[in-house]
């Protein structure tokens, strides 16, 4: 399927609450559209496809070169705010499609970046996207200055992000979840 251009993940739904009306969804991860097939189960038989779903999804994540979610991934979703050492406001938005946006407001101008994020347990890793010529021109004409994060790491502890690379940035979660 992957070689034919099909990106598919499988999820188990149902149980006591029943199954949703829509059994096929499109989700977006790392800017890739992925079909999410939902396998409906009753309260007692969800274990039957558990191994198949795990093996299938792990293989698909590997082929798409996307870090699969782990037990901590969902705790990163949302918005984080803070101030840097010069008292400028910072904001980081981590979406569940694994994209992020970061702003550093400097009064009359701002620094900005966006890209893809992943996590390894409680460590957040940010990588900015590469700018194209159109982006470079639009940033040159605006008051915003593009900054680049290349494997910028933060540790999540009690809903606070603390930068590991040089420890300058500290952000606190303000909004729990930010979908798509």
KEVEXTOR-29278 format. One line per field, with one value per atom (N, C-alpha, C, CB): residue in three letters; x, z, y. Coordinates in steps of 0.2 Angstrom, whole numbers, m for minus. Glycine has a CB too. Layout:
type [ALA ...] .
east [X ...] .
up [Z ...] .
north [Y ...] .
% end
This chain:
type [UNK UNK UNK UNK UNK UNK UNK UNK UNK UNK UNK UNK UNK UNK UNK UNK UNK UNK UNK UNK UNK UNK UNK UNK UNK UNK UNK UNK UNK UNK UNK UNK UNK UNK UNK UNK UNK UNK UNK UNK UNK UNK UNK UNK UNK UNK UNK UNK UNK UNK UNK UNK UNK UNK UNK UNK UNK UNK UNK UNK UNK UNK UNK UNK UNK UNK UNK UNK UNK UNK UNK UNK UNK UNK UNK UNK UNK UNK UNK UNK UNK UNK UNK UNK UNK UNK UNK UNK UNK UNK UNK UNK UNK UNK UNK UNK UNK UNK UNK UNK UNK UNK UNK UNK UNK UNK UNK UNK UNK UNK UNK UNK UNK UNK UNK UNK UNK UNK UNK UNK UNK UNK UNK UNK UNK UNK UNK UNK UNK UNK UNK UNK UNK UNK UNK UNK UNK UNK UNK UNK UNK UNK UNK UNK UNK UNK UNK UNK UNK UNK UNK UNK UNK UNK UNK UNK UNK UNK UNK UNK UNK UNK UNK UNK UNK UNK UNK UNK UNK UNK UNK UNK UNK UNK UNK UNK UNK UNK UNK UNK UNK UNK UNK UNK UNK UNK UNK UNK UNK UNK UNK UNK UNK UNK UNK UNK UNK UNK UNK UNK UNK UNK UNK UNK UNK UNK UNK UNK UNK UNK UNK UNK UNK UNK UNK UNK UNK UNK UNK UNK UNK UNK UNK UNK UNK UNK UNK UNK UNK UNK UNK UNK UNK UNK UNK UNK UNK UNK UNK UNK UNK UNK UNK UNK UNK UNK UNK UNK UNK UNK UNK UNK UNK UNK UNK UNK UNK UNK UNK UNK UNK UNK UNK UNK UNK UNK UNK UNK UNK UNK UNK UNK UNK UNK UNK UNK UNK UNK UNK UNK UNK UNK UNK UNK UNK UNK UNK UNK UNK UNK UNK UNK UNK UNK UNK UNK UNK UNK UNK UNK UNK UNK UNK UNK UNK UNK UNK UNK UNK UNK UNK UNK UNK UNK UNK UNK UNK UNK UNK UNK UNK UNK UNK UNK UNK UNK UNK UNK UNK UNK UNK UNK UNK UNK UNK UNK UNK UNK UNK UNK UNK UNK UNK UNK UNK UNK UNK UNK UNK UNK UNK UNK UNK UNK UNK UNK UNK UNK UNK UNK UNK UNK UNK UNK UNK UNK UNK UNK UNK UNK UNK UNK UNK UNK UNK UNK UNK UNK UNK UNK UNK UNK UNK UNK UNK UNK UNK UNK UNK UNK UNK UNK UNK UNK UNK UNK UNK UNK UNK UNK UNK UNK UNK UNK UNK UNK UNK UNK UNK UNK UNK UNK UNK UNK UNK UNK UNK UNK UNK UNK UNK UNK UNK UNK UNK UNK UNK UNK UNK UNK UNK UNK UNK UNK UNK UNK UNK UNK UNK UNK UNK UNK UNK UNK UNK UNK UNK UNK UNK UNK UNK UNK UNK UNK UNK UNK UNK UNK UNK UNK UNK UNK UNK UNK UNK UNK UNK UNK UNK UNK UNK UNK UNK UNK UNK UNK UNK UNK UNK UNK UNK UNK UNK UNK UNK UNK UNK UNK UNK UNK UNK UNK UNK UNK UNK UNK UNK UNK UNK UNK UNK UNK UNK UNK UNK UNK UNK UNK UNK UNK UNK UNK UNK UNK UNK UNK UNK UNK UNK UNK UNK UNK UNK UNK UNK UNK UNK UNK UNK UNK UNK UNK UNK UNK UNK UNK UNK UNK UNK UNK UNK UNK UNK UNK UNK UNK UNK UNK UNK UNK UNK UNK UNK UNK UNK UNK UNK UNK UNK UNK UNK UNK UNK UNK UNK UNK UNK UNK UNK UNK UNK UNK UNK UNK UNK UNK UNK UNK UNK UNK UNK UNK UNK UNK UNK UNK UNK UNK UNK UNK UNK UNK UNK UNK UNK UNK UNK UNK UNK UNK UNK UNK UNK UNK UNK UNK UNK UNK UNK UNK UNK UNK UNK UNK UNK UNK UNK UNK UNK UNK UNK UNK UNK UNK UNK UNK UNK UNK UNK UNK UNK UNK UNK UNK UNK UNK UNK UNK UNK UNK UNK UNK UNK UNK UNK UNK UNK UNK UNK UNK UNK UNK UNK UNK UNK UNK UNK UNK UNK UNK UNK UNK UNK UNK UNK UNK UNK UNK UNK UNK UNK UNK UNK UNK UNK UNK UNK UNK UNK UNK UNK UNK UNK UNK UNK UNK UNK UNK UNK UNK UNK UNK UNK UNK UNK UNK UNK UNK UNK UNK UNK UNK UNK UNK UNK UNK UNK UNK UNK UNK UNK UNK UNK UNK UNK UNK UNK UNK UNK UNK] .
east [4 0 4 m5 10 14 17 19 19 22 17 25 11 6 3 0 7 5 0 3 m2 m7 m4 m12 m6 m4 m10 m1 m9 m15 m13 m18 m17 m16 m23 m14 m22 m28 m29 m28 m35 m37 m43 m38 m43 m48 m53 m46 m59 m65 m70 m67 m75 m81 m80 m81 m82 m82 m89 m77 m90 m96 m99 m94 m96 m99 m101 m94 m100 m102 m97 m108 m98 m94 m97 m93 m92 m94 m97 m88 m101 m104 m99 m109 m94 m89 m83 m87 m82 m77 m70 m79 m70 m64 m63 m64 m57 m56 m49 m55 m48 m41 m38 m42 m32 m28 m22 m26 m19 m13 m7 m14 m2 4 10 5 15 21 19 26 13 11 10 16 8 6 m1 11 m5 m12 m12 m17 m15 m16 m23 m11 m25 m31 m31 m33 m36 m37 m43 m37 m41 m47 m48 m45 m55 m57 m60 m62 m57 m60 m64 m54 m71 m76 m76 m83 m76 m76 m81 m69 m83 m88 m84 m92 m87 m84 m79 m89 m80 m76 m71 m81 m71 m67 m61 m71 m60 m55 m48 m55 m47 m40 m38 m39 m43 m42 m38 m49 m39 m35 m29 m39 m28 m23 m16 m23 m14 m7 m6 m5 m11 m11 m11 m18 m15 m15 m8 m21 m5 1 7 3 7 12 11 12 5 3 5 m4 3 4 12 0 15 22 26 25 24 27 26 25 19 17 21 10 22 25 33 25 35 42 43 45 39 39 38 34 34 33 38 26 42 48 45 53 40 36 37 29 39 40 33 43 31 25 24 24 17 16 17 8 20 21 16 28 17 12 12 14 18 19 16 26 16 15 9 14 3 m3 m2 m9 3 4 7 8 10 13 8 19 2 m2 m5 m9 m5 m7 m3 m8 m4 0 4 m5 10 14 17 21 17 19 24 13 28 34 37 39 42 46 54 45 57 65 68 67 75 79 78 86 76 75 68 77 64 57 52 56 55 50 46 55 40 35 36 28 36 37 30 43 29 23 25 17 23 24 17 30 15 9 11 4 9 11 4 14 3 m3 m2 m5 m8 m8 m6 m15 m6 m3 4 m6 8 15 18 18 14 17 17 13 22 22 24 28 22 23 26 17 31 35 35 41 34 34 38 28 42 46 44 54 40 37 42 30 45 50 47 56 41 38 36 43 41 39 41 43 44 45 45 52 45 45 50 38 52 55 50 61 51 46 49 40 46 48 42 54 42 37 40 31 38 40 37 48 41 38 41 40 37 40 39 36 43 42 44 46 43 45 48 39 53 56 54 63 49 47 45 52 48 46 51 47 55 59 56 66 55 52 57 47 57 62 59 65 61 58 63 57 61 65 61 66 64 60 60 64 55 55 60 48 62 66 62 70 65 61 63 64 57 58 59 52 60 62 56 63 50 44 44 38 45 45 50 46 56 62 60 68 57 55 50 52 45 39 42 34 47 49 54 53 57 61 57 66 51 47 43 42 42 38 43 34 40 44 46 40 44 46 52 40 56 63 62 68 64 64 70 64 68 73 73 73 78 78 80 83 76 77 79 71 85 88 89 94 85 85 85 91 81 80 76 77 79 76 73 81 68 65 63 58 63 60 54 66 49 42 42 36 40 40 34 47 29 23 21 26 19 16 21 10 27 32 37 35 39 45 51 43 56 63 68 65 71 75 82 78 84 89 96 88 96 102 106 100 103 107 102 109 96 92 90 96 90 87 79 90 76 69 65 67 60 56 48 57 44 37 33 36 27 22 15 20 12 6 1 4 m3 m8 m15 m7 m14 m20 m19 m22 m23 m22 m21 m27 m26 m25 m27 m30 m23 m24 m25 m19 m31 m32 m31 m39 m27 m26 m25 m31] .
up [0 0 0 6 4 4 m2 10 m6 m13 m18 m15 m17 m21 m19 m21 m14 m12 m7 m18 m4 1 8 1 12 19 24 20 27 31 38 28 43 50 52 55 57 60 67 58 69 76 78 78 84 87 90 92 89 92 94 87 98 100 108 97 110 117 119 121 125 129 126 136 123 120 113 120 110 103 98 102 92 86 83 81 81 77 71 76 68 62 56 61 57 52 53 51 49 51 47 49 43 39 40 32 42 43 39 50 38 36 41 29 43 48 45 54 48 45 50 43 48 53 48 56 51 47 40 47 40 33 28 30 30 26 28 27 22 23 24 17 29 31 32 37 29 30 37 24 41 47 47 53 47 47 54 42 55 62 62 65 66 67 73 68 72 77 81 74 88 93 98 96 101 106 113 106 118 125 126 130 123 125 120 127 114 109 106 103 109 107 106 111 110 110 104 117 100 95 89 92 88 82 85 78 92 95 92 102 91 89 81 90 77 70 69 67 73 73 75 77 80 82 77 89 74 69 63 67 60 54 55 53 61 62 63 68 66 67 60 72 56 50 45 46 46 42 44 42 51 54 51 61 51 49 42 50 38 30 29 27 33 32 36 35 39 43 48 39 52 57 64 55 69 75 78 80 79 82 89 82 90 97 102 97 108 114 119 116 125 131 133 137 131 133 128 135 121 116 117 109 119 120 125 122 130 135 132 141 126 123 119 118 117 113 117 111 114 117 115 124 120 119 125 118 124 130 129 130 135 135 140 136 139 144 142 144 145 144 144 149 139 139 144 132 144 149 148 148 142 141 142 134 145 146 140 150 134 128 129 122 127 127 122 126 124 119 119 121 113 113 108 110 110 107 106 110 100 99 96 94 99 97 95 103 89 86 86 79 86 86 79 88 74 68 67 62 73 74 71 71 70 67 73 61 73 78 75 83 79 78 84 75 83 89 87 90 92 91 97 91 96 101 100 101 104 102 105 105 101 103 102 99 104 104 97 106 93 86 81 85 83 78 82 75 78 82 78 82 81 79 78 83 73 71 68 66 69 66 66 69 62 62 59 58 60 58 61 59 62 64 71 59 75 82 83 87 87 89 97 85 100 107 108 111 112 115 122 113 124 131 133 136 138 140 137 148 132 128 122 127 121 115 110 116 104 99 93 96 92 87 81 90 75 69 64 65 63 58 51 59 48 41 37 38 31 27 23 21 23 19 12 22 8 0 m1 m3 m8 m10 m8 m17 m9 m8 0 m10 4 11 13 15 10 12 10 8 5 2 7 m5 9 13 20 13 23 29 29 32 23 23 22 16 20 19 26 13 30 36 42 38 48 54 57 59 55 58 55 56 59 58 59 62 53 54 58 47 63 67 65 74 66 64 70 58 71 77 73 81 75 72 78 68 79 85 92 84 93 99 104 98 109 114 120 116 123 129 133 128 139 144 147 150 146 149 156 145 161 168 171 172 173 177 172 183 166 161 160 164 161 159 155 166 150 145 147 138 148 150 144 157 141 136 138 132 135 137 133 135 127 124 127 117 129 133 139 129 140 146 146 151 140 140 140 134 137 136 141 129 144 149 147 157 146 144 148 137 150 154 150 160 150 147 149 147 144 145 142 142 137 134 133 127 135 136 129 139 124 118 112 118 107 101 95 100 93 88 81 88 76 69 68 66] .
north [m6 0 6 0 6 12 14 11 9 10 12 3 11 14 21 9 24 30 31 34 25 25 25 19 30 31 29 38 24 21 20 15 22 20 17 26 12 9 10 1 12 13 9 20 6 2 7 m3 7 11 6 16 9 5 4 m1 m2 m4 m2 0 0 2 8 4 13 19 18 25 12 11 14 14 13 15 21 9 25 32 30 36 35 35 34 40 38 38 34 46 29 24 25 17 30 32 39 30 42 49 50 51 56 58 62 63 60 64 67 60 71 74 74 82 71 71 73 63 77 79 81 74 85 87 82 92 76 70 69 64 68 66 58 68 56 49 47 47 41 38 34 34 36 32 28 37 21 16 14 10 14 13 6 18 1 m5 m5 m11 m7 m7 m13 m6 m12 m18 m17 m19 m23 m23 m22 m30 m23 m22 m27 m22 m33 m39 m42 m45 m39 m42 m37 m44 m32 m27 m30 m21 m35 m38 m42 m43 m44 m48 m45 m50 m39 m36 m32 m32 m32 m27 m28 m29 m35 m36 m34 m43 m36 m34 m26 m36 m22 m15 m12 m12 m15 m12 m14 m16 m20 m21 m17 m29 m17 m13 m6 m14 m2 5 6 7 2 3 2 m3 m2 m3 4 m9 6 12 18 13 19 25 24 25 18 18 19 10 17 19 26 15 29 37 41 38 38 41 46 44 44 48 44 49 48 45 43 50 37 35 38 27 39 42 37 45 40 36 38 36 36 37 45 33 48 55 60 56 58 62 67 58 64 68 74 64 73 78 84 75 84 90 94 87 92 95 102 91 107 113 119 112 124 131 132 137 134 136 143 131 147 154 155 158 160 162 168 156 170 176 174 182 177 176 180 177 180 183 191 181 193 200 203 202 198 199 200 206 197 197 191 197 192 186 181 189 175 169 165 164 162 157 152 161 146 140 136 135 134 130 124 134 118 112 108 107 107 104 96 107 93 86 83 83 87 85 85 89 86 86 93 80 98 104 109 107 114 119 126 117 131 138 141 142 145 148 156 145 160 167 170 171 175 179 186 177 189 196 201 197 205 210 217 209 218 225 227 230 230 232 227 238 221 216 209 217 204 198 193 195 188 182 176 180 172 167 161 170 156 149 144 146 140 134 128 136 122 116 110 116 105 99 97 93 94 92 84 96 82 75 74 70 69 68 61 69 61 55 55 54 51 51 58 48 61 68 73 68 72 77 79 74 85 88 90 94 89 90 94 84 100 105 106 112 105 106 111 99 117 122 119 128 121 119 124 120 121 125 131 121 137 142 142 149 143 144 151 141 153 160 164 160 162 166 168 163 163 164 169 158 169 173 180 171 181 188 191 188 187 190 191 184 187 189 195 183 196 202 209 202 208 214 215 213 210 211 213 205 214 215 209 220 203 197 194 191 191 189 181 192 177 170 167 167 163 160 152 161 149 142 138 141 133 128 121 126 119 113 108 114 103 99 103 94 107 111 107 118 105 101 104 95 102 104 98 109 99 94 96 92 91 93 90 90 95 93 97 94 94 97 103 100 101 106 112 108 111 117 114 120 118 116 120 117 116 119 117 117 122 121 117 128 112 108 110 101 113 115 120 117 126 130 133 136 131 133 140 132 143 150 151 154 146 147 142 145 145 141 143 142 139 140 136 138 139 135 134 139 128 127 131 119 134 138 136 145 132 129 121 132 117 110 106 106 107 104 108 98 108 112 107 117 106 101 104 98 100 101 108 99] .
% end
